[in-house]
């Protein structure tokens, strides 16, 4: 076992996200429930932090880009996204769960792959 020098933030969708997802054309979320989405949500490695409030502040400083990433996982057409992707709206659409300690139970070294962000249009 190894303690990893990171903390974790789980981004769990709430009802407004689920409602948006259900309203998308093509029934892409057919058969999914909000519980399904929340049980397998995105986990983010963040800087190590003993204070959950500081870790939450780290996430909220990045709320707009995290919001866009969550939406683009389901719909690349940003014309179908909500008009506002600010931190206040993010807090309504998602719960953030912080875990300050991360332990690695695997002996193999961690592997990293470069994240390739979507080329999203910038607001004018």
N, CA and C atoms as an extended XYZ file, in Angstrom:
372
Properties=species:S:1:pos:R:3:atomname:S:1:resname:S:1:resid:I:1 pbc="F F F"
N         0.838       -1.186        0.000 N   UNK     1
C         0.000        0.000        0.000 CA  UNK     1
C         0.881        1.247        0.000 C   UNK     1
N         0.432        2.231       -0.747 N   UNK     2
C         1.156        3.484       -0.834 CA  UNK     2
C         0.176        4.638       -0.720 C   UNK     2
N         0.523        5.630        0.079 N   UNK     3
C        -0.284        6.845        0.090 CA  UNK     3
C         0.167        7.707       -1.085 C   UNK     3
N        -0.802        8.218       -1.832 N   UNK     4
C        -0.526        9.006       -3.030 CA  UNK     4
C        -0.671       10.484       -2.675 C   UNK     4
N         0.200       11.298       -3.233 N   UNK     5
C         0.189       12.727       -2.907 CA  UNK     5
C        -0.876       13.474       -3.719 C   UNK     5
N        -2.109       13.028       -3.568 N   UNK     6
C        -3.259       13.661       -4.181 CA  UNK     6
C        -4.461       13.476       -3.256 C   UNK     6
N        -5.456       14.304       -3.457 N   UNK     7
C        -6.772       14.099       -2.880 CA  UNK     7
C        -7.707       13.821       -4.048 C   UNK     7
N        -8.962       13.529       -3.744 N   UNK     8
C        -9.925       13.181       -4.795 CA  UNK     8
C       -11.171       14.045       -4.649 C   UNK     8
N       -11.704       14.460       -5.790 N   UNK     9
C       -13.002       15.118       -5.832 CA  UNK     9
C       -13.908       14.288       -6.743 C   UNK     9
N       -15.070       13.903       -6.236 N   UNK    10
C       -16.072       13.220       -7.043 CA  UNK    10
C       -17.097       14.255       -7.482 C   UNK    10
N       -17.405       14.268       -8.763 N   UNK    11
C       -18.379       15.192       -9.325 CA  UNK    11
C       -19.637       14.375       -9.617 C   UNK    11
N       -20.658       14.553       -8.777 N   UNK    12
C       -21.871       13.738       -8.887 CA  UNK    12
C       -23.025       14.591       -9.444 C   UNK    12
N       -23.594       14.162      -10.585 N   UNK    13
C       -24.713       14.912      -11.168 CA  UNK    13
C       -25.918       14.966      -10.229 C   UNK    13
N       -26.620       16.090      -10.310 N   UNK    14
C       -27.857       16.277       -9.558 CA  UNK    14
C       -29.027       16.323      -10.554 C   UNK    14
N       -30.221       16.532      -10.054 N   UNK    15
C       -31.437       16.497      -10.867 CA  UNK    15
C       -31.390       17.430      -12.085 C   UNK    15
N       -30.916       18.683      -11.985 N   UNK    16
C       -30.893       19.532      -13.192 CA  UNK    16
C       -30.058       18.934      -14.330 C   UNK    16
N       -28.933       18.297      -13.998 N   UNK    17
C       -28.128       17.646      -15.034 CA  UNK    17
C       -28.923       16.503      -15.663 C   UNK    17
N       -29.529       15.692      -14.819 N   UNK    18
C       -30.300       14.555      -15.312 CA  UNK    18
C       -31.455       15.023      -16.197 C   UNK    18
N       -32.149       16.074      -15.782 N   UNK    19
C       -33.252       16.610      -16.583 CA  UNK    19
C       -32.755       17.092      -17.939 C   UNK    19
N       -31.614       17.782      -17.956 N   UNK    20
C       -31.010       18.245      -19.221 CA  UNK    20
C       -30.671       17.047      -20.097 C   UNK    20
N       -30.071       16.037      -19.510 N   UNK    21
C       -29.665       14.850      -20.250 CA  UNK    21
C       -30.879       14.152      -20.862 C   UNK    21
N       -31.948       14.061      -20.096 N   UNK    22
C       -33.169       13.413      -20.591 CA  UNK    22
C       -33.802       14.208      -21.728 C   UNK    22
N       -33.600       15.513      -21.757 N   UNK    23
C       -34.204       16.373      -22.779 CA  UNK    23
C       -33.401       16.418      -24.077 C   UNK    23
N       -32.195       15.865      -24.092 N   UNK    24
C       -31.382       15.887      -25.308 CA  UNK    24
C       -32.038       15.065      -26.410 C   UNK    24
N       -31.864       15.489      -27.665 N   UNK    25
C       -32.427       14.715      -28.769 CA  UNK    25
C       -31.757       13.341      -28.876 C   UNK    25
N       -32.517       12.393      -29.371 N   UNK    26
C       -31.959       11.070      -29.627 CA  UNK    26
C       -32.067       10.089      -28.472 C   UNK    26
N       -32.694       10.498      -27.376 N   UNK    27
C       -32.854        9.599      -26.220 CA  UNK    27
C       -31.552        8.915      -25.817 C   UNK    27
N       -30.461        9.666      -25.765 N   UNK    28
C       -29.158        9.057      -25.467 CA  UNK    28
C       -29.066        8.526      -24.042 C   UNK    28
N       -29.929        9.011      -23.170 N   UNK    29
C       -29.886        8.568      -21.775 CA  UNK    29
C       -31.015        7.592      -21.451 C   UNK    29
N       -31.625        7.027      -22.489 N   UNK    30
C       -32.750        6.120      -22.269 CA  UNK    30
C       -32.331        4.960      -21.362 C   UNK    30
N       -33.125        4.717      -20.347 N   UNK    31
C       -32.841        3.625      -19.419 CA  UNK    31
C       -31.955        4.003      -18.251 C   UNK    31
N       -31.295        5.171      -18.322 N   UNK    32
C       -30.451        5.627      -17.217 CA  UNK    32
C       -31.296        6.294      -16.144 C   UNK    32
N       -30.849        6.176      -14.923 N   UNK    33
C       -31.468        6.896      -13.818 CA  UNK    33
C       -30.445        7.854      -13.228 C   UNK    33
N       -30.923        8.769      -12.433 N   UNK    34
C       -30.010        9.673      -11.737 CA  UNK    34
C       -29.084        8.869      -10.824 C   UNK    34
N       -29.615        7.854      -10.179 N   UNK    35
C       -28.771        7.010       -9.325 CA  UNK    35
C       -27.659        6.339      -10.124 C   UNK    35
N       -27.957        5.921      -11.358 N   UNK    36
C       -26.921        5.334      -12.219 CA  UNK    36
C       -25.791        6.332      -12.448 C   UNK    36
N       -26.159        7.556      -12.786 N   UNK    37
C       -25.162        8.592      -13.063 CA  UNK    37
C       -24.332        8.905      -11.826 C   UNK    37
N       -24.983        8.966      -10.679 N   UNK    38
C       -24.299        9.321       -9.439 CA  UNK    38
C       -23.405        8.189       -8.927 C   UNK    38
N       -23.761        6.950       -9.249 N   UNK    39
C       -22.981        5.821       -8.716 CA  UNK    39
C       -21.670        5.616       -9.465 C   UNK    39
N       -21.563        6.133      -10.681 N   UNK    40
C       -20.326        5.998      -11.452 CA  UNK    40
C       -19.952        7.358      -12.031 C   UNK    40
N       -19.715        8.301      -11.140 N   UNK    41
C       -19.421        9.670      -11.561 CA  UNK    41
C       -17.918        9.867      -11.738 C   UNK    41
N       -17.564       11.009      -12.293 N   UNK    42
C       -16.149       11.308      -12.522 CA  UNK    42
C       -15.424       11.565      -11.208 C   UNK    42
N       -14.241       10.981      -11.115 N   UNK    43
C       -13.355       11.197       -9.970 CA  UNK    43
C       -12.140       11.961      -10.473 C   UNK    43
N       -11.790       13.017       -9.776 N   UNK    44
C       -10.677       13.878      -10.183 CA  UNK    44
C        -9.580       13.838       -9.131 C   UNK    44
N        -8.354       13.640       -9.574 N   UNK    45
C        -7.219       13.783       -8.665 CA  UNK    45
C        -6.907       15.267       -8.555 C   UNK    45
N        -6.793       15.733       -7.347 N   UNK    46
C        -6.522       17.152       -7.092 CA  UNK    46
C        -5.322       17.246       -6.150 C   UNK    46
N        -4.755       18.436       -5.967 N   UNK    47
C        -3.614       18.558       -5.059 CA  UNK    47
C        -3.963       18.033       -3.669 C   UNK    47
N        -2.979       17.448       -2.989 N   UNK    48
C        -3.260       16.934       -1.644 CA  UNK    48
C        -3.704       18.072       -0.734 C   UNK    48
N        -4.704       17.773        0.082 N   UNK    49
C        -5.230       18.817        0.941 CA  UNK    49
C        -5.895       18.186        2.153 C   UNK    49
N        -5.529       18.630        3.332 N   UNK    50
C        -6.148       18.134        4.559 CA  UNK    50
C        -7.448       18.856        4.883 C   UNK    50
N        -7.715       19.942        4.188 N   UNK    51
C        -8.896       20.759        4.448 CA  UNK    51
C        -9.868       20.624        3.278 C   UNK    51
N       -11.013       19.998        3.527 N   UNK    52
C       -11.995       19.763        2.466 CA  UNK    52
C       -12.511       21.071        1.867 C   UNK    52
N       -12.619       22.119        2.676 N   UNK    53
C       -13.094       23.414        2.159 CA  UNK    53
C       -12.102       23.998        1.156 C   UNK    53
N       -10.813       23.882        1.436 N   UNK    54
C        -9.803       24.356        0.490 CA  UNK    54
C        -9.840       23.534       -0.793 C   UNK    54
N       -10.040       22.226       -0.650 N   UNK    55
C       -10.118       21.355       -1.824 CA  UNK    55
C       -11.347       21.706       -2.661 C   UNK    55
N       -12.460       21.991       -1.997 N   UNK    56
C       -13.669       22.397       -2.710 CA  UNK    56
C       -13.445       23.722       -3.432 C   UNK    56
N       -12.741       24.642       -2.803 N   UNK    57
C       -12.428       25.927       -3.448 CA  UNK    57
C       -11.606       25.700       -4.710 C   UNK    57
N       -10.666       24.746       -4.662 N   UNK    58
C        -9.866       24.401       -5.839 CA  UNK    58
C       -10.772       23.966       -6.985 C   UNK    58
N       -11.766       23.129       -6.691 N   UNK    59
C       -12.705       22.661       -7.710 CA  UNK    59
C       -13.551       23.814       -8.228 C   UNK    59
N       -14.064       24.629       -7.329 N   UNK    60
C       -14.960       25.710       -7.741 CA  UNK    60
C       -14.246       26.768       -8.581 C   UNK    60
N       -12.949       26.929       -8.396 N   UNK    61
C       -12.177       27.835       -9.249 CA  UNK    61
C       -12.133       27.328      -10.695 C   UNK    61
N       -12.383       26.055      -10.870 N   UNK    62
C       -12.347       25.420      -12.184 CA  UNK    62
C       -13.743       24.977      -12.632 C   UNK    62
N       -14.761       25.489      -11.978 N   UNK    63
C       -16.129       25.028      -12.199 CA  UNK    63
C       -16.575       25.149      -13.655 C   UNK    63
N       -16.258       26.253      -14.308 N   UNK    64
C       -16.716       26.440      -15.683 CA  UNK    64
C       -16.140       25.380      -16.613 C   UNK    64
N       -14.849       25.115      -16.520 N   UNK    65
C       -14.246       24.111      -17.407 CA  UNK    65
C       -14.689       22.701      -17.029 C   UNK    65
N       -14.890       22.442      -15.733 N   UNK    66
C       -15.386       21.127      -15.317 CA  UNK    66
C       -16.827       20.924      -15.785 C   UNK    66
N       -17.624       21.982      -15.699 N   UNK    67
C       -19.002       21.936      -16.169 CA  UNK    67
C       -19.027       21.575      -17.656 C   UNK    67
N       -18.212       22.275      -18.448 N   UNK    68
C       -18.146       22.010      -19.888 CA  UNK    68
C       -17.695       20.572      -20.163 C   UNK    68
N       -16.742       20.088      -19.393 N   UNK    69
C       -16.267       18.711      -19.588 CA  UNK    69
C       -17.369       17.702      -19.282 C   UNK    69
N       -18.124       17.935      -18.218 N   UNK    70
C       -19.225       17.034      -17.862 CA  UNK    70
C       -20.295       17.027      -18.954 C   UNK    70
N       -20.633       18.195      -19.472 N   UNK    71
C       -21.638       18.280      -20.530 CA  UNK    71
C       -21.131       17.631      -21.815 C   UNK    71
N       -19.889       17.886      -22.170 N   UNK    72
C       -19.358       17.360      -23.431 CA  UNK    72
C       -19.187       15.847      -23.399 C   UNK    72
N       -19.145       15.251      -22.207 N   UNK    73
C       -19.133       13.785      -22.136 CA  UNK    73
C       -20.395       13.203      -22.760 C   UNK    73
N       -21.477       13.971      -22.763 N   UNK    74
C       -22.767       13.487      -23.254 CA  UNK    74
C       -23.208       14.166      -24.545 C   UNK    74
N       -22.768       15.395      -24.759 N   UNK    75
C       -23.254       16.167      -25.905 CA  UNK    75
C       -22.180       17.166      -26.326 C   UNK    75
N       -21.637       16.982      -27.511 N   UNK    76
C       -20.597       17.893      -27.989 CA  UNK    76
C       -21.162       19.187      -28.568 C   UNK    76
N       -22.450       19.233      -28.845 N   UNK    77
C       -23.088       20.412      -29.417 CA  UNK    77
C       -23.386       21.414      -28.307 C   UNK    77
N       -22.518       22.391      -28.135 N   UNK    78
C       -22.688       23.334      -27.033 CA  UNK    78
C       -23.918       24.236      -27.199 C   UNK    78
N       -24.550       24.214      -28.355 N   UNK    79
C       -25.801       24.949      -28.525 CA  UNK    79
C       -26.917       24.317      -27.688 C   UNK    79
N       -26.730       23.063      -27.300 N   UNK    80
C       -27.709       22.362      -26.470 CA  UNK    80
C       -27.379       22.439      -24.983 C   UNK    80
N       -26.307       23.121      -24.659 N   UNK    81
C       -25.894       23.270      -23.267 CA  UNK    81
C       -26.672       24.418      -22.613 C   UNK    81
N       -26.687       24.446      -21.289 N   UNK    82
C       -27.297       25.604      -20.618 CA  UNK    82
C       -26.546       26.889      -20.977 C   UNK    82
N       -27.234       28.003      -20.897 N   UNK    83
C       -26.634       29.289      -21.253 CA  UNK    83
C       -25.512       29.697      -20.303 C   UNK    83
N       -25.627       29.317      -19.045 N   UNK    84
C       -24.669       29.746      -18.031 CA  UNK    84
C       -23.931       28.546      -17.461 C   UNK    84
N       -22.601       28.607      -17.516 N   UNK    85
C       -21.765       27.532      -16.975 CA  UNK    85
C       -20.901       28.047      -15.824 C   UNK    85
N       -21.432       28.942      -15.029 N   UNK    86
C       -20.643       29.533      -13.946 CA  UNK    86
C       -20.640       28.630      -12.707 C   UNK    86
N       -19.893       29.033      -11.692 N   UNK    87
C       -19.742       28.237      -10.467 CA  UNK    87
C       -21.070       28.068       -9.732 C   UNK    87
N       -21.912       29.106       -9.728 N   UNK    88
C       -23.199       28.999       -9.042 CA  UNK    88
C       -24.088       27.942       -9.699 C   UNK    88
N       -24.124       27.930      -11.029 N   UNK    89
C       -24.933       26.941      -11.739 CA  UNK    89
C       -24.335       25.550      -11.576 C   UNK    89
N       -23.010       25.463      -11.612 N   UNK    90
C       -22.329       24.188      -11.384 CA  UNK    90
C       -22.749       23.595      -10.040 C   UNK    90
N       -22.819       24.438       -9.015 N   UNK    91
C       -23.190       23.972       -7.672 CA  UNK    91
C       -24.637       23.487       -7.608 C   UNK    91
N       -25.484       23.980       -8.496 N   UNK    92
C       -26.869       23.516       -8.554 CA  UNK    92
C       -26.953       22.182       -9.309 C   UNK    92
N       -26.113       22.017      -10.314 N   UNK    93
C       -26.165       20.838      -11.183 CA  UNK    93
C       -25.350       19.654      -10.656 C   UNK    93
N       -24.377       19.922       -9.765 N   UNK    94
C       -23.473       18.851       -9.317 CA  UNK    94
C       -23.202       18.954       -7.822 C   UNK    94
N       -23.083       17.802       -7.190 N   UNK    95
C       -22.526       17.712       -5.847 CA  UNK    95
C       -21.044       17.427       -6.009 C   UNK    95
N       -20.247       17.991       -5.132 N   UNK    96
C       -18.816       17.705       -5.125 CA  UNK    96
C       -18.498       17.040       -3.798 C   UNK    96
N       -17.908       15.876       -3.887 N   UNK    97
C       -17.541       15.111       -2.699 CA  UNK    97
C       -16.012       15.050       -2.642 C   UNK    97
N       -15.450       15.487       -1.545 N   UNK    98
C       -13.996       15.539       -1.385 CA  UNK    98
C       -13.518       14.385       -0.504 C   UNK    98
N       -12.449       13.753       -0.933 N   UNK    99
C       -11.757       12.739       -0.136 CA  UNK    99
C       -10.295       13.181       -0.057 C   UNK    99
N        -9.825       13.430        1.148 N   UNK   100
C        -8.501       14.039        1.302 CA  UNK   100
C        -7.358       13.035        1.246 C   UNK   100
N        -7.638       11.759        1.426 N   UNK   101
C        -6.570       10.751        1.430 CA  UNK   101
C        -6.808        9.758        0.304 C   UNK   101
N        -5.749        9.467       -0.437 N   UNK   102
C        -5.799        8.500       -1.524 CA  UNK   102
C        -4.713        7.457       -1.280 C   UNK   102
N        -5.106        6.205       -1.230 N   UNK   103
C        -4.168        5.114       -1.025 CA  UNK   103
C        -4.184        4.218       -2.252 C   UNK   103
N        -3.017        3.883       -2.742 N   UNK   104
C        -2.858        3.016       -3.905 CA  UNK   104
C        -2.593        1.598       -3.409 C   UNK   104
N        -3.461        0.657       -3.757 N   UNK   105
C        -3.315       -0.735       -3.339 CA  UNK   105
C        -2.669       -1.599       -4.407 C   UNK   105
N        -2.238       -0.995       -5.514 N   UNK   106
C        -1.662       -1.730       -6.631 CA  UNK   106
C        -0.150       -1.514       -6.646 C   UNK   106
N         0.594       -2.602       -6.842 N   UNK   107
C         2.058       -2.498       -6.868 CA  UNK   107
C         2.588       -1.891       -8.167 C   UNK   107
N         1.859       -2.033       -9.262 N   UNK   108
C         2.323       -1.497      -10.545 CA  UNK   108
C         2.332        0.026      -10.492 C   UNK   108
N         3.306        0.644      -11.162 N   UNK   109
C         3.356        2.114      -11.150 CA  UNK   109
C         2.141        2.714      -11.861 C   UNK   109
N         1.793        3.909      -11.433 N   UNK   110
C         0.715        4.644      -12.089 CA  UNK   110
C         1.137        5.000      -13.508 C   UNK   110
N         0.199        4.944      -14.414 N   UNK   111
C         0.463        5.369      -15.788 CA  UNK   111
C        -0.363        6.609      -16.061 C   UNK   111
N         0.208        7.516      -16.819 N   UNK   112
C        -0.495        8.750      -17.146 CA  UNK   112
C        -0.619        8.866      -18.645 C   UNK   112
N        -1.724        9.434      -19.061 N   UNK   113
C        -1.984        9.667      -20.465 CA  UNK   113
C        -2.393       11.120      -20.608 C   UNK   113
N        -1.861       11.797      -21.587 N   UNK   114
C        -2.182       13.210      -21.782 CA  UNK   114
C        -3.659       13.381      -22.085 C   UNK   114
N        -4.314       14.264      -21.357 N   UNK   115
C        -5.716       14.571      -21.590 CA  UNK   115
C        -5.828       15.435      -22.829 C   UNK   115
N        -6.732       15.067      -23.717 N   UNK   116
C        -6.968       15.846      -24.927 CA  UNK   116
C        -8.311       16.555      -24.786 C   UNK   116
N        -8.297       17.823      -24.398 N   UNK   117
C        -9.572       18.547      -24.211 CA  UNK   117
C       -10.275       18.769      -25.537 C   UNK   117
N       -11.600       18.873      -25.449 N   UNK   118
C       -12.378       19.229      -26.622 CA  UNK   118
C       -12.033       20.661      -26.996 C   UNK   118
N       -12.055       20.961      -28.285 N   UNK   119
C       -11.809       22.316      -28.761 CA  UNK   119
C       -13.133       23.079      -28.717 C   UNK   119
N       -13.451       23.597      -27.526 N   UNK   120
C       -14.725       24.273      -27.334 CA  UNK   120
C       -14.620       25.742      -27.709 C   UNK   120
N       -15.660       26.282      -28.321 N   UNK   121
C       -15.619       27.713      -28.660 CA  UNK   121
C       -15.577       28.573      -27.410 C   UNK   121
N       -14.890       29.683      -27.506 N   UNK   122
C       -14.771       30.619      -26.382 CA  UNK   122
C       -15.902       31.639      -26.469 C   UNK   122
N       -16.377       32.059      -25.303 N   UNK   123
C       -17.419       33.090      -25.248 CA  UNK   123
C       -16.861       34.422      -25.714 C   UNK   123
N       -17.689       35.196      -26.375 N   UNK   124
C       -17.239       36.510      -26.870 CA  UNK   124
C       -17.187       37.527      -25.758 C   UNK   124
